[in-house]
Amino acid sequence: MTELPPHDRETGGHPGLRRRGFLAAAAGTTAAAGLLLAGCGTGPGAPGTGGGTPRRGGRLRAAFAGGGASETLDPHLANLFADVARAKALYDKLADCGTDMAARPRLAAKWEPNDTLDRWQVTLRKAAFHNGKPVTADDVLYSFRRIADPKKAYRAKASLEPIDLAASRAVSPDTVEFRLKRPTAEFPNVLAAFGAYVIPDGTTTADFAKPVGSGPFRFVSFTPGRSCVVQRNDSYWDGAPHLDELEFVVANEESARINALLGGQVEYAHELNPTTARAHEGKGRIEIVRLRNSAMQSFAMKTDRAPFDDKRVREAFFLIADRKELLDGALSGAGEIGNDLFGKGYEYYAGDLPQRHQDLDRARHLLKQAGAEDLRITLDTSPVAAGFTEAAGIFRDQAAKAGVTLQVKSGSKDSYWSDILDSGTLCCYRSGAMPIESHISQRLLTGSTTNATKWHHKDFDALYQQAQSTKDKKERAAVYGRMQRRLYAEGGFLVWGFADWIVGTSRRVHGVAHDAPANTLDWARFDKVWLA
């Protein structure tokens, strides 16, 4: 076992404070909460805004929900937010998504396609692994071929599918030529894929006990399900972090995370709920950071079966929804209303389409036209995601005003996502941030493996291939616009809102990005954070 660092010895030797420890530590602060709240103002230079001069030093403790004893530092297995945050600290990708979900270069200094968009040359920047060895084209190819191993289930495998990795090659130590199976105009999205981290050539599973990456922090210690400690990489290509050390602490319950933050046991608490945020926002004890447009909230209608195989019924459901009421009731107002399209504010989003509003008279007319009066449908939901059960109850009441009876059925948290993929008719659905192109390819093509609305249209598939074969970005955007207008008119996703992703920080914490949806480059960007 690695010796506990000084901080952990001071807190009783627990590298991952358990819920009971969190609550006990916070209890001592509760009685004085009124006095503390009255005595603290926001003042100038508020944390998280990036204002002021960064200060070097200190350890930041960040609380995330974790995955128990099975946690690993293998970045290709990253599934949970805690996994990804640790991976971002230790490793790099060739590219990552900006706030608009467009790909931004990281280890890749630049990328250039050929005229037919089926061959891309990627030039690497000068960067080194923690052992001093340079990051090379061989490392990139080794990493991608490992991810694509048909015997494994690595997270980015499906995203790398367009690459012919057998034909791809290292042109030089700092240049990779990727040969693709078909024209792919949005190939940089592949480089930015969730989980597509670069590791040293020859890395084995055993090596992740003491991982070597090229990220902003170096490995110190790791206890699965409890704690991971990393320290500043002074040689990081993008500038050394301000922090001396960073500790990821596992706290699965939201109450444990917020109480740890209030009690001073952590400085950063990930994934707080809207009620908690509203209770503490602007009160002076902690800072609430709202990451806008982080999660699409919707109802998914199966378009291949009755009654939603009739587009008039789908349009009626679009018009039944009171989006503001859903947002306020299910998410405590923590977000923005949707317009039945994924990716509000992202690159290629069709923001010129008129905002849809509730119109019960028109909805009843459409249902009558479709012979779907007195419709009775089961709405599947689950406490698997924040706001799901609340949204189902609110929409049930809205539908009743149009003569539709929705029977709300609550499913298992453990099996909900697999259950609703092929079964049922109508369900609560959400999605995290990703490029609009990725959303289309993963969820809306005939062969998509997570096509929850069963949207199967060959002409729509052809438009996607046209977009991927179009080199001119303006022309490509026009094709994506056509596809979104089709979805707006008759698609299967009733997108009623986009939820904020909520983070809490200590007043000492500066440099946390306020405009980075979860899963993007600047989310959990601890190399840019400092302690006042």
C-alpha positions as CSV (number, residue, x, y, z in Angstrom):
1,M,0.0,0.0,0.0
2,T,1.2,3.5,-0.8
3,E,1.8,5.6,2.3
4,L,-1.0,8.1,2.9
5,P,-0.1,11.7,2.0
6,P,-0.1,14.3,4.7
7,H,-3.6,15.5,3.9
8,D,-5.1,12.1,4.4
9,R,-3.4,11.6,7.7
10,E,-4.8,14.9,8.9
11,T,-8.4,13.7,8.0
12,G,-8.1,10.4,9.8
13,G,-6.3,8.4,7.2
14,H,-9.2,7.9,4.9
15,P,-8.1,8.6,1.3
16,G,-11.8,8.4,0.2
17,L,-14.1,9.9,2.8
18,R,-17.1,7.7,3.2
19,R,-20.6,9.1,3.4
20,R,-20.8,8.8,7.2
21,G,-17.5,10.7,7.5
22,F,-18.8,13.4,5.2
23,L,-22.1,13.8,7.1
24,A,-20.4,13.9,10.5
25,A,-17.9,16.5,9.4
26,A,-20.7,18.6,7.9
27,A,-22.9,18.3,11.0
28,G,-20.7,20.6,13.0
29,T,-21.2,23.4,10.4
30,T,-25.0,23.2,10.3
31,A,-25.8,25.1,13.5
32,A,-23.7,28.1,12.4
33,A,-25.0,28.1,8.9
34,G,-27.3,31.1,9.4
35,L,-24.5,33.2,10.8
36,L,-22.1,32.2,8.1
37,L,-24.6,32.8,5.3
38,A,-25.4,36.3,6.6
39,G,-21.7,37.2,6.9
40,C,-20.5,36.2,3.5
41,G,-21.0,38.2,0.3
42,T,-20.0,37.4,-3.2
43,G,-17.8,40.4,-3.7
44,P,-15.5,41.1,-6.7
45,G,-13.3,38.5,-8.2
46,A,-15.7,35.7,-7.5
47,P,-14.3,32.1,-7.7
48,G,-14.8,30.3,-11.0
49,T,-14.9,33.4,-13.1
50,G,-11.2,33.2,-14.0
51,G,-10.6,36.7,-12.6
52,G,-7.4,37.5,-10.8
53,T,-3.9,36.3,-11.1
54,P,-3.5,32.5,-10.9
55,R,-1.6,31.4,-7.7
56,R,0.6,28.3,-7.8
57,G,0.4,25.6,-5.1
58,G,-1.9,23.7,-2.9
59,R,-4.0,20.5,-3.2
60,L,-7.5,20.5,-4.6
61,R,-9.9,17.7,-3.5
62,A,-12.6,16.9,-6.0
63,A,-15.6,14.7,-5.1
64,F,-17.2,12.6,-7.8
65,A,-19.6,9.6,-7.8
66,G,-17.5,6.5,-8.5
67,G,-17.6,2.9,-9.6
68,G,-16.5,1.0,-6.5
69,A,-13.7,-1.5,-6.3
70,S,-13.8,-2.2,-10.0
71,E,-12.5,1.3,-10.9
72,T,-9.4,1.4,-13.1
73,L,-7.0,4.0,-14.5
74,D,-7.2,2.4,-18.0
75,P,-8.5,5.5,-19.9
76,H,-9.9,3.3,-22.7
77,L,-12.4,1.8,-20.2
78,A,-13.6,5.2,-18.9
79,N,-17.3,5.3,-18.6
80,L,-18.2,7.3,-15.5
81,F,-17.5,11.0,-15.1
82,A,-15.0,10.1,-12.4
83,D,-13.1,7.9,-14.8
84,V,-13.0,10.6,-17.4
85,A,-11.9,13.3,-15.0
86,R,-9.0,11.1,-13.9
87,A,-8.2,10.2,-17.5
88,K,-8.1,13.9,-18.4
89,A,-5.6,14.6,-15.6
90,L,-3.2,11.8,-16.6
91,Y,-3.6,11.5,-20.4
92,D,-4.3,13.4,-23.6
93,K,-6.4,12.9,-26.8
94,L,-5.5,14.0,-30.3
95,A,-8.4,16.4,-30.1
96,D,-11.3,17.3,-27.8
97,C,-14.6,19.1,-28.1
98,G,-14.9,22.9,-27.5
99,T,-18.0,24.5,-26.0
100,D,-19.8,24.3,-29.3
101,M,-18.8,20.7,-29.7
102,A,-16.4,21.4,-32.6
103,A,-13.1,19.5,-32.5
104,R,-10.2,21.4,-31.0
105,P,-6.5,20.2,-31.5
106,R,-4.8,18.8,-28.5
107,L,-1.9,16.3,-29.1
108,A,-2.6,16.9,-32.8
109,A,-1.1,20.2,-33.9
110,K,-3.1,20.0,-37.2
111,W,-5.0,17.7,-39.5
112,E,-5.5,17.8,-43.3
113,P,-7.7,15.6,-45.6
114,N,-7.1,14.6,-49.1
115,D,-9.6,15.8,-51.8
116,T,-11.8,12.7,-51.4
117,L,-12.0,12.9,-47.6
118,D,-11.0,9.3,-47.1
119,R,-7.4,9.9,-46.1
120,W,-6.3,12.3,-43.3
121,Q,-2.8,13.3,-42.3
122,V,-2.4,14.3,-38.6
123,T,0.7,16.1,-37.4
124,L,1.6,15.8,-33.7
125,R,2.8,18.6,-31.5
126,K,5.9,18.2,-29.5
127,A,4.8,16.5,-26.3
128,A,6.2,14.0,-23.9
129,F,5.0,11.2,-21.6
130,H,5.6,11.4,-17.9
131,N,8.7,9.1,-18.4
132,G,10.3,11.7,-20.7
133,K,9.7,9.8,-24.0
134,P,8.2,11.8,-26.8
135,V,4.6,11.1,-28.0
136,T,4.9,9.6,-31.5
137,A,2.8,8.3,-34.3
138,D,3.5,4.8,-33.2
139,D,2.0,5.6,-29.8
140,V,-1.2,6.9,-31.5
141,L,-1.6,3.9,-33.8
142,Y,-0.9,1.5,-30.9
143,S,-3.6,3.3,-28.8
144,F,-6.2,3.3,-31.5
145,R,-5.5,-0.4,-32.5
146,R,-5.9,-1.3,-28.8
147,I,-9.2,0.5,-28.6
148,A,-10.4,-1.3,-31.7
149,D,-9.5,-4.8,-30.5
150,P,-12.5,-6.9,-31.5
151,K,-12.1,-9.0,-28.3
152,K,-12.5,-6.0,-26.1
153,A,-15.2,-3.5,-25.2
154,Y,-13.4,-0.3,-25.0
155,R,-15.5,2.9,-24.9
156,A,-14.3,4.5,-28.1
157,K,-14.4,1.4,-30.3
158,A,-17.5,2.4,-32.2
159,S,-16.3,5.9,-32.8
160,L,-13.1,4.7,-34.4
161,E,-15.0,2.4,-36.8
162,P,-14.5,4.7,-39.9
163,I,-10.7,4.2,-39.6
164,D,-9.0,1.4,-41.6
165,L,-6.4,0.8,-38.9
166,A,-4.6,-1.9,-40.8
167,A,-3.9,0.4,-43.7
168,S,-3.1,3.5,-41.5
169,R,0.5,4.2,-41.0
170,A,3.2,6.3,-39.4
171,V,4.6,8.6,-42.1
172,S,7.2,9.9,-39.6
173,P,7.6,10.1,-35.8
174,D,5.3,13.1,-35.7
175,T,2.9,12.3,-38.6
176,V,0.1,9.7,-38.8
177,E,-1.8,8.9,-42.0
178,F,-5.2,7.7,-41.3
179,R,-6.9,5.8,-44.1
180,L,-10.7,5.6,-43.8
181,K,-13.3,3.1,-45.0
182,R,-15.3,5.9,-46.6
183,P,-15.3,9.7,-46.9
184,T,-15.6,11.3,-43.5
185,A,-15.7,15.1,-43.5
186,E,-16.1,15.2,-39.7
187,F,-13.1,13.0,-39.0
188,P,-11.8,15.4,-36.3
189,N,-14.8,14.3,-34.3
190,V,-13.4,10.8,-34.3
191,L,-10.1,12.1,-32.9
192,A,-12.0,13.8,-30.1
193,A,-14.1,10.7,-29.4
194,F,-15.0,10.0,-25.8
195,G,-12.3,7.6,-24.5
196,A,-9.8,7.9,-27.4
197,Y,-6.8,8.6,-25.2
198,V,-3.2,8.2,-26.3
199,I,-1.0,5.8,-24.2
200,P,2.6,4.7,-24.8
201,D,3.3,2.1,-27.4
202,G,3.3,-1.4,-25.7
203,T,1.4,-0.4,-22.6
204,T,-0.3,-3.5,-21.0
205,T,-3.1,-3.8,-18.6
206,A,-0.7,-4.4,-15.7
207,D,1.0,-1.0,-16.5
208,F,-2.1,0.9,-15.3
209,A,-1.2,0.1,-11.7
210,K,1.3,2.9,-12.1
211,P,0.1,4.7,-15.3
212,V,2.2,6.8,-17.6
213,G,0.4,9.4,-19.8
214,S,1.2,12.7,-21.3
215,G,-1.4,14.7,-19.3
216,P,-1.0,17.7,-17.0
217,F,-0.7,15.6,-13.9
218,R,1.6,12.6,-12.9
219,F,0.4,9.5,-11.0
220,V,0.9,9.3,-7.2
221,S,-1.5,6.8,-5.8
222,F,-4.9,5.1,-6.5
223,T,-7.3,3.2,-4.3
224,P,-10.3,2.0,-6.4
225,G,-13.6,3.3,-5.1
226,R,-11.9,5.7,-2.7
227,S,-9.2,8.1,-3.9
228,C,-6.7,8.9,-6.6
229,V,-3.9,11.4,-6.1
230,V,-1.9,13.1,-8.9
231,Q,0.7,15.8,-8.9
232,R,1.7,18.6,-11.3
233,N,3.6,17.7,-14.5
234,D,6.0,20.6,-14.8
235,S,6.9,19.5,-18.3
236,Y,3.3,19.5,-19.7
237,W,3.1,20.7,-23.3
238,D,0.2,23.0,-22.6
239,G,1.8,24.7,-19.5
240,A,2.2,23.3,-16.0
241,P,-0.9,23.2,-13.8
242,H,-1.2,25.8,-11.0
243,L,-2.0,23.1,-8.4
244,D,0.7,21.1,-6.7
245,E,-1.6,18.1,-6.3
246,L,-5.1,17.0,-7.2
247,E,-7.1,14.4,-5.3
248,F,-10.2,12.7,-6.7
249,V,-12.4,11.5,-3.8
250,V,-15.3,9.1,-4.4
251,A,-18.6,10.0,-2.8
252,N,-21.5,8.3,-4.5
253,E,-24.4,10.2,-2.9
254,E,-25.1,13.8,-3.8
255,S,-25.8,14.6,-0.2
256,A,-22.3,13.3,0.7
257,R,-20.7,15.5,-1.9
258,I,-22.5,18.7,-0.9
259,N,-21.9,18.1,2.8
260,A,-18.2,17.5,2.2
261,L,-18.0,20.8,0.3
262,L,-19.9,22.7,3.0
263,G,-17.7,21.0,5.7
264,G,-14.4,21.9,4.0
265,Q,-13.4,18.4,3.2
266,V,-13.4,19.0,-0.5
267,E,-13.1,22.1,-2.7
268,Y,-15.0,20.8,-5.7
269,A,-18.3,18.7,-5.8
270,H,-19.4,17.3,-9.1
271,E,-23.0,16.7,-10.2
272,L,-25.3,18.5,-7.7
273,N,-29.0,18.5,-8.2
274,P,-31.1,21.7,-9.0
275,T,-32.7,21.8,-5.6
276,T,-29.3,21.8,-3.9
277,A,-28.1,24.5,-6.2
278,R,-31.0,26.7,-5.6
279,A,-30.6,26.3,-1.8
280,H,-27.0,27.5,-1.8
281,E,-26.6,29.8,-4.9
282,G,-25.7,33.3,-4.0
283,K,-25.6,32.7,-0.3
284,G,-21.8,33.2,0.0
285,R,-20.6,29.9,1.5
286,I,-20.0,28.0,-1.8
287,E,-20.0,28.8,-5.5
288,I,-22.5,27.2,-7.8
289,V,-21.3,26.7,-11.4
290,R,-23.9,25.9,-14.0
291,L,-22.6,24.2,-17.2
292,R,-25.3,25.1,-19.7
293,N,-26.6,22.8,-22.5
294,S,-25.0,19.7,-20.9
295,A,-27.8,17.2,-21.2
296,M,-30.7,16.9,-23.7
297,Q,-34.0,16.1,-21.9
298,S,-36.6,14.4,-24.1
299,F,-39.3,11.9,-24.6
300,A,-38.5,9.2,-27.3
301,M,-41.3,8.0,-29.5
302,K,-40.8,4.7,-31.3
303,T,-41.5,5.7,-35.0
304,D,-41.8,2.1,-36.2
305,R,-44.9,1.1,-34.3
306,A,-48.4,2.4,-33.5
307,P,-49.3,5.1,-32.7
308,F,-46.1,6.9,-33.5
309,D,-45.7,5.3,-37.0
310,D,-48.1,8.1,-38.0
311,K,-46.3,11.4,-38.2
312,R,-49.5,13.3,-37.3
313,V,-49.4,11.7,-33.9
314,R,-45.8,12.6,-33.4
315,E,-46.6,16.2,-34.3
316,A,-49.5,16.2,-31.9
317,F,-47.2,15.2,-29.1
318,F,-44.8,18.0,-30.0
319,L,-47.7,20.4,-29.5
320,I,-48.9,18.8,-26.3
321,A,-45.7,19.6,-24.5
322,D,-45.5,22.8,-22.3
323,R,-41.7,23.0,-22.3
324,K,-41.5,25.7,-19.7
325,E,-43.7,23.7,-17.2
326,L,-41.5,20.6,-17.8
327,L,-38.3,22.6,-17.2
328,D,-39.6,24.3,-14.1
329,G,-41.2,21.2,-12.6
330,A,-38.7,18.5,-13.5
331,L,-35.4,20.5,-13.3
332,S,-36.3,23.3,-11.0
333,G,-35.7,25.7,-13.9
334,A,-32.1,24.6,-14.2
335,G,-31.7,24.7,-18.0
336,E,-33.2,26.0,-21.2
337,I,-36.3,24.9,-23.1
338,G,-35.8,22.7,-26.2
339,N,-37.2,22.7,-29.7
340,D,-37.3,19.0,-30.6
341,L,-33.7,19.0,-31.9
342,F,-30.5,17.8,-30.2
343,G,-27.5,20.2,-29.6
344,K,-28.8,23.6,-28.8
345,G,-26.0,26.1,-29.3
346,Y,-23.6,23.5,-30.9
347,E,-21.9,23.6,-34.2
348,Y,-24.5,23.1,-37.1
349,Y,-27.5,23.5,-34.8
350,A,-30.6,24.7,-36.7
351,G,-31.3,27.7,-34.5
352,D,-33.4,29.4,-37.2
353,L,-36.4,27.1,-36.8
354,P,-39.3,28.7,-34.9
355,Q,-39.6,27.8,-31.2
356,R,-42.5,25.3,-30.8
357,H,-45.1,26.1,-28.2
358,Q,-48.0,24.2,-26.7
359,D,-51.1,24.1,-28.9
360,L,-53.7,21.7,-27.5
361,D,-56.4,22.6,-30.1
362,R,-54.0,21.7,-33.0
363,A,-52.8,18.6,-31.1
364,R,-56.4,17.4,-30.7
365,H,-57.1,18.1,-34.4
366,L,-54.1,16.1,-35.5
367,L,-55.0,13.2,-33.3
368,K,-58.6,13.2,-34.7
369,Q,-57.2,13.2,-38.2
370,A,-55.0,10.2,-37.4
371,G,-57.9,8.3,-35.8
372,A,-56.1,8.4,-32.5
373,E,-58.7,10.0,-30.3
374,D,-58.9,8.7,-26.7
375,L,-55.3,7.4,-27.1
376,R,-53.9,5.3,-24.3
377,I,-50.1,4.8,-24.1
378,T,-47.6,3.6,-21.5
379,L,-44.8,6.1,-20.8
380,D,-41.7,4.4,-19.5
381,T,-39.6,6.3,-16.9
382,S,-37.2,5.5,-14.1
383,P,-35.3,7.3,-11.3
384,V,-32.2,6.5,-13.3
385,A,-31.7,10.2,-14.2
386,A,-32.6,13.5,-12.5
387,G,-36.0,14.8,-13.4
388,F,-37.2,11.7,-15.2
389,T,-40.0,10.7,-12.9
390,E,-41.1,14.3,-12.4
391,A,-41.1,14.9,-16.2
392,A,-43.2,11.8,-16.7
393,G,-45.9,13.0,-14.2
394,I,-46.0,16.5,-15.6
395,F,-46.3,15.3,-19.2
396,R,-49.0,12.8,-18.2
397,D,-51.1,15.7,-16.9
398,Q,-50.4,17.8,-20.1
399,A,-51.4,14.9,-22.3
400,A,-54.7,14.5,-20.5
401,K,-55.7,18.0,-21.6
402,A,-55.5,16.8,-25.2
403,G,-57.5,13.7,-24.5
404,V,-54.5,11.4,-24.3
405,T,-54.1,8.9,-21.4
406,L,-50.5,8.2,-20.4
407,Q,-49.9,5.4,-17.9
408,V,-46.6,6.1,-16.3
409,K,-44.5,3.0,-15.7
410,S,-41.3,3.2,-13.6
411,G,-38.5,0.8,-14.6
412,S,-35.4,-0.5,-12.9
413,K,-32.4,1.9,-12.6
414,D,-30.1,-1.0,-13.5
415,S,-31.7,-2.1,-16.7
416,Y,-33.7,1.0,-17.9
417,W,-31.4,2.0,-20.8
418,S,-31.3,-1.5,-22.3
419,D,-35.0,-2.0,-21.6
420,I,-36.2,1.1,-23.5
421,L,-33.8,0.8,-26.5
422,D,-36.0,-1.8,-28.3
423,S,-39.1,-2.2,-26.0
424,G,-42.0,0.0,-25.3
425,T,-43.5,2.9,-27.3
426,L,-42.8,6.2,-25.4
427,C,-40.1,6.8,-22.8
428,C,-38.1,9.4,-20.9
429,Y,-34.7,9.9,-22.5
430,R,-31.6,12.1,-22.1
431,S,-28.2,12.5,-23.8
432,G,-25.0,14.2,-22.8
433,A,-23.1,16.6,-25.0
434,M,-21.6,15.4,-28.3
435,P,-21.2,16.8,-31.8
436,I,-24.5,16.9,-33.7
437,E,-22.9,14.7,-36.4
438,S,-22.2,12.1,-33.7
439,H,-25.7,12.2,-32.4
440,I,-27.0,11.6,-35.9
441,S,-24.6,8.7,-36.6
442,Q,-25.1,7.0,-33.3
443,R,-28.9,7.4,-32.9
444,L,-30.6,8.3,-36.2
445,L,-29.3,6.1,-39.0
446,T,-30.8,2.8,-40.0
447,G,-27.8,0.9,-38.7
448,S,-27.3,3.0,-35.5
449,T,-26.9,0.7,-32.5
450,T,-28.6,3.1,-30.1
451,N,-31.5,4.2,-32.3
452,A,-34.1,4.6,-29.5
453,T,-36.7,6.2,-31.7
454,K,-36.3,3.5,-34.4
455,W,-35.9,6.3,-37.0
456,H,-35.2,4.2,-40.2
457,H,-35.1,6.3,-43.4
458,K,-32.8,5.5,-46.3
459,D,-33.1,9.0,-47.7
460,F,-32.1,10.4,-44.3
461,D,-29.1,8.0,-44.3
462,A,-28.2,9.2,-47.8
463,L,-28.2,12.9,-46.6
464,Y,-25.8,11.9,-43.8
465,Q,-23.4,10.3,-46.3
466,Q,-23.7,13.4,-48.5
467,A,-22.7,15.6,-45.5
468,Q,-19.7,13.4,-44.8
469,S,-18.6,13.6,-48.5
470,T,-18.9,17.4,-48.6
471,K,-15.6,19.1,-48.1
472,D,-17.0,22.7,-48.1
473,K,-18.1,23.4,-44.6
474,K,-20.9,25.9,-45.6
475,E,-22.4,23.4,-48.0
476,R,-22.1,20.6,-45.4
477,A,-23.9,22.8,-42.8
478,A,-26.7,23.2,-45.3
479,V,-27.1,19.4,-45.5
480,Y,-27.2,19.2,-41.7
481,G,-29.9,21.9,-41.8
482,R,-32.0,19.8,-44.2
483,M,-31.7,16.8,-41.9
484,Q,-32.7,18.8,-38.8
485,R,-35.7,20.4,-40.5
486,R,-36.9,16.9,-41.3
487,L,-36.4,15.8,-37.6
488,Y,-38.2,19.0,-36.4
489,A,-41.2,18.2,-38.6
490,E,-41.6,14.5,-38.0
491,G,-38.8,13.1,-35.9
492,G,-39.1,10.8,-32.8
493,F,-37.4,12.9,-30.2
494,L,-39.6,15.4,-28.3
495,V,-36.8,17.5,-26.9
496,W,-38.3,19.6,-24.2
497,G,-35.2,20.9,-22.5
498,F,-31.4,21.1,-22.0
499,A,-30.4,20.6,-18.4
500,D,-27.6,22.5,-16.7
501,W,-24.8,20.3,-15.3
502,I,-24.2,21.7,-11.8
503,V,-20.9,21.8,-9.9
504,G,-20.2,23.3,-6.5
505,T,-16.9,24.7,-5.5
506,S,-15.2,26.3,-2.5
507,R,-14.9,30.1,-2.5
508,R,-11.2,29.5,-2.7
509,V,-11.4,27.9,-6.1
510,H,-10.8,30.0,-9.3
511,G,-10.5,29.1,-12.9
512,V,-13.4,26.7,-13.3
513,A,-15.0,27.2,-16.7
514,H,-18.6,28.4,-16.7
515,D,-19.3,27.7,-20.3
516,A,-18.2,24.1,-20.8
517,P,-20.9,21.5,-21.1
518,A,-20.0,18.2,-19.4
519,N,-17.7,16.0,-21.6
520,T,-16.1,18.9,-23.3
521,L,-12.5,20.1,-23.2
522,D,-12.8,22.6,-20.5
523,W,-15.1,20.5,-18.2
524,A,-13.1,19.1,-15.2
525,R,-10.1,21.1,-16.6
526,F,-8.2,21.0,-13.3
527,D,-4.9,22.0,-14.9
528,K,-6.4,25.5,-15.3
529,V,-7.8,25.8,-11.8
530,W,-6.1,27.4,-8.8
531,L,-6.7,28.0,-5.1
532,A,-6.8,31.5,-3.6
